[in-house]
Amino acid sequence: MINKFIASVLPYLPKKFVWIFSRRYISGKKIDDAVAASHKLAKEGIRVTIDHLGEYISEISQADEVRKVYLEMIDRFEKEGIQATYSLKPSSFGLQIDFETGYNYVREIVEKARSYGSFVRIDMEDSSCVDDELKLYQKLHDLFPKNVGIVIQAYLKRTPEDLEFLAELHSPEKPVNVRLCKGIYVEPENIAVKDRKEINSHFLEALDFLFQKGIYVGIATHDRELTDGAQELVKRYSLTGKNYEFQMLYGVTPELRKELLAAGHQMRVYVPFGEQWFGYSTRRLKENPRMAFYIIKALFYRG
Ligand SMILES: Cc1cc2nc3c(=O)[nH]c(=O)nc-3n(C[C@H](O)[C@H](O)[C@H](O)COP(=O)(O)OP(=O)(O)OC[C@H]3O[C@@H](n4cnc5c(N)ncnc54)[C@H](O)[C@@H]3O)c2cc1C
């Protein structure tokens, strides 16, 4: 109840106040802020994936602005010599409005990253986007297999079939690269599992499947039960940094992050930046009021 209340009033509070809640999770408004945050993380031996925070677009012409930011951002990070990959939300390139145009925009971003030998992760959005985003991945993977990856959400009931689909695409010449996460959107019960225990066992089953197929996995979680389970699987299959990395969100559970690094695992942090931080924060809070709890909790408990 309290979380829902906080989530619903935050959009009406002064931006400066909301920033107090959000700044731990967002590197800043400018590319410079993301660059500075990435340099700091690099000193701790952490790699980054950079995300530009955008609002939902209603007209395909708005996607051109997003495209420009991504192209500028990739040039900037590569010139800085930062070991970055880039994460993007296809809806901000208009994929839901006009698939072909959205595809062409994302393709240009992947080509730019590829020109530096880098990589673009297609974030997975809500369940209405999954078919299109898998199709987008399939097309781009066919052209640039080593420079593009996709996300799988463990809470979706369709995930086992999507994993089979990805395993079919995977080969030594055209390796598939998956980020596995629980899934952040509020979905109806016929589409997504709600029970935390069940989501966790689906997560580990999916991870086991991906490891058995030899697919590289970005294990994206802050849940100790899952990082423990993942480490057991890593041991069982004698895996190395060539097979997986852990991934976490900027500002979340830095202590667990340190523990995993100390245990010798690779870590990548998702670093968001952008002028649209306010819309991003309040939308995330509305989508998932539990975030309000995390944000409040983080003000009092560190790590
Ligand atoms: C690198 C990365 C990329 C992601 N990409 C996607 C994506 O493309 N699509 C998608 O649907 N979801 C994505 N997610 C979000 C993911 O689906 C989960 O919603 C999110 O990670 C929370 O789940 P959890 O596994 O950390 O477990 P939880 O049980 O939710 O969290 C475990 C613990 O972590 C802490 N925690 C978790 N989240 C937060 C937070 N935001 N603030 C403060 N503390 C927190 C809390 O202490 C909590 O008890 C991504 C997550 C990460 C780490």
Ligand as a Chemical Component Dictionary entry (heavy atoms), coordinates in Angstrom:
data_LIG
# 
_chem_comp.id                   LIG 
_chem_comp.type                 NON-POLYMER 
_chem_comp.pdbx_formal_charge   0 
_chem_comp.three_letter_code    LIG 
# 
loop_
_chem_comp_atom.comp_id 
_chem_comp_atom.atom_id 
_chem_comp_atom.alt_atom_id 
_chem_comp_atom.type_symbol 
_chem_comp_atom.charge 
_chem_comp_atom.model_Cartn_x 
_chem_comp_atom.model_Cartn_y 
_chem_comp_atom.model_Cartn_z 
_chem_comp_atom.pdbx_ordinal 
LIG C1  C1  C 0 21.772 -5.772  -15.929 1  
LIG C2  C2  C 0 20.277 -5.925  -15.876 2  
LIG C3  C3  C 0 19.544 -5.767  -17.025 3  
LIG C4  C4  C 0 18.144 -5.942  -17.004 4  
LIG N1  N1  N 0 17.441 -5.901  -18.181 5  
LIG C5  C5  C 0 16.120 -6.173  -18.160 6  
LIG C6  C6  C 0 15.379 -6.261  -19.381 7  
LIG O1  O1  O 0 15.914 -6.099  -20.489 8  
LIG N2  N2  N 0 14.047 -6.537  -19.291 9  
LIG C7  C7  C 0 13.426 -6.740  -18.073 10 
LIG O2  O2  O 0 12.216 -7.022  -18.059 11 
LIG N3  N3  N 0 14.106 -6.659  -16.915 12 
LIG C8  C8  C 0 15.429 -6.360  -16.937 13 
LIG N4  N4  N 0 16.105 -6.301  -15.749 14 
LIG C9  C9  C 0 15.378 -6.271  -14.460 15 
LIG C10 C10 C 0 15.131 -7.662  -13.937 16 
LIG O3  O3  O 0 14.181 -8.321  -14.746 17 
LIG C11 C11 C 0 14.569 -7.610  -12.487 18 
LIG O4  O4  O 0 13.361 -6.948  -12.450 19 
LIG C12 C12 C 0 15.483 -6.930  -11.490 20 
LIG O5  O5  O 0 16.817 -7.249  -11.726 21 
LIG C13 C13 C 0 15.121 -7.371  -10.061 22 
LIG O6  O6  O 0 15.216 -8.771  -9.941  23 
LIG P1  P1  P 0 16.368 -9.528  -9.141  24 
LIG O7  O7  O 0 16.736 -10.737 -9.910  25 
LIG O8  O8  O 0 17.465 -8.599  -8.822  26 
LIG O9  O9  O 0 15.611 -10.073 -7.853  27 
LIG P2  P2  P 0 14.734 -9.340  -6.748  28 
LIG O10 O10 O 0 14.221 -10.441 -5.885  29 
LIG O11 O11 O 0 13.751 -8.410  -7.343  30 
LIG O12 O12 O 0 15.791 -8.512  -5.972  31 
LIG C14 C14 C 0 16.749 -9.119  -5.123  32 
LIG C15 C15 C 0 17.288 -8.048  -4.215  33 
LIG O13 O13 O 0 18.014 -7.084  -4.997  34 
LIG C16 C16 C 0 17.733 -5.770  -4.545  35 
LIG N5  N5  N 0 17.163 -5.037  -5.690  36 
LIG C17 C17 C 0 16.666 -5.541  -6.826  37 
LIG N6  N6  N 0 16.290 -4.549  -7.675  38 
LIG C18 C18 C 0 16.551 -3.388  -7.037  39 
LIG C19 C19 C 0 16.412 -2.004  -7.374  40 
LIG N7  N7  N 0 15.942 -1.619  -8.543  41 
LIG N8  N8  N 0 16.800 -1.086  -6.455  42 
LIG C20 C20 C 0 17.320 -1.454  -5.271  43 
LIG N9  N9  N 0 17.486 -2.742  -4.898  44 
LIG C21 C21 C 0 17.112 -3.695  -5.767  45 
LIG C22 C22 C 0 16.830 -5.880  -3.371  46 
LIG O14 O14 O 0 17.620 -5.845  -2.206  47 
LIG C23 C23 C 0 16.192 -7.229  -3.527  48 
LIG O15 O15 O 0 15.833 -7.799  -2.302  49 
LIG C24 C24 C 0 17.497 -6.187  -15.763 50 
LIG C25 C25 C 0 18.247 -6.356  -14.598 51 
LIG C26 C26 C 0 19.609 -6.236  -14.628 52 
LIG C27 C27 C 0 20.394 -6.476  -13.390 53 
# 
loop_
_chem_comp_bond.comp_id 
_chem_comp_bond.atom_id_1 
_chem_comp_bond.atom_id_2 
_chem_comp_bond.value_order 
_chem_comp_bond.pdbx_ordinal 
LIG C1  C2  SING 1  
LIG C2  C3  SING 2  
LIG C2  C26 DOUB 3  
LIG C3  C4  DOUB 4  
LIG C4  N1  SING 5  
LIG C4  C24 SING 6  
LIG N1  C5  DOUB 7  
LIG C5  C6  SING 8  
LIG C5  C8  SING 9  
LIG C6  O1  DOUB 10 
LIG C6  N2  SING 11 
LIG N2  C7  SING 12 
LIG C7  O2  DOUB 13 
LIG C7  N3  SING 14 
LIG N3  C8  DOUB 15 
LIG C8  N4  SING 16 
LIG N4  C9  SING 17 
LIG N4  C24 SING 18 
LIG C9  C10 SING 19 
LIG C10 O3  SING 20 
LIG C10 C11 SING 21 
LIG C11 O4  SING 22 
LIG C11 C12 SING 23 
LIG C12 O5  SING 24 
LIG C12 C13 SING 25 
LIG C13 O6  SING 26 
LIG O6  P1  SING 27 
LIG P1  O7  DOUB 28 
LIG P1  O8  SING 29 
LIG P1  O9  SING 30 
LIG O9  P2  SING 31 
LIG P2  O10 DOUB 32 
LIG P2  O11 SING 33 
LIG P2  O12 SING 34 
LIG O12 C14 SING 35 
LIG C14 C15 SING 36 
LIG C15 O13 SING 37 
LIG C15 C23 SING 38 
LIG O13 C16 SING 39 
LIG C16 N5  SING 40 
LIG C16 C22 SING 41 
LIG N5  C17 SING 42 
LIG N5  C21 SING 43 
LIG C17 N6  DOUB 44 
LIG N6  C18 SING 45 
LIG C18 C19 SING 46 
LIG C18 C21 DOUB 47 
LIG C19 N7  SING 48 
LIG C19 N8  DOUB 49 
LIG N8  C20 SING 50 
LIG C20 N9  DOUB 51 
LIG N9  C21 SING 52 
LIG C22 O14 SING 53 
LIG C22 C23 SING 54 
LIG C23 O15 SING 55 
LIG C24 C25 DOUB 56 
LIG C25 C26 SING 57 
LIG C26 C27 SING 58 
# 
